[in-house]
Amino acid sequence: MLLYAIFVEKPFYATFVENSGGTDMTEYREGDRSRAICSVCGHIVSTTFALRDVPFDAGIGVVPNVLAAVCDNCGGVVAIPAQSTNAIARAHEALRG
């Protein structure tokens, strides 16, 4: 099992997305399923990938329309896949202007 550390919004401090396939990065699509640790639910949960507006950790802005793993129990964003890194970087750069 290969784990990827990912960027997440508050109050989610440390979350990992499980990748069960070898060493290649998994590319997720809207509607795909996975599992991740949800700090609200307190355990590993099933997730569904969906497009969401995700706020930056520092509260200084939002990354619009980014692919995120959403907890199937509480609906919170629990993980951002590595493929969304470029969208996060672009949004951060736009804020710095």
C-alpha positions, 0 to 999 in steps of 0.5 A: 500500500502506497500512501500520499500526503496531501494538502487539506483544509482546516480542521483536517491536519494530517490526512493520507489517501490510500493508493493500492496500485504499485508505485505509479501515481493514481489519477482520480476522476470525479465519482471515483472511490477511495478511503482516507482518514477523516478527522471529523469522523475519527477513523478511515472512511470511504470517500468519493471524489468530487469537485469542490471549492477548497479554502487555503489552510491560512484562510486567505482564499479558496481554490475553486473547482478542485478535485477532492476526496469527500467523506461519504459519512460527513461530507467534509473534504478529507483529501486532495489528490496529488494531481490537483497540486497544479490547481492549488499552486495556480490559485496561490500564485493568483492570490500573491498577484 
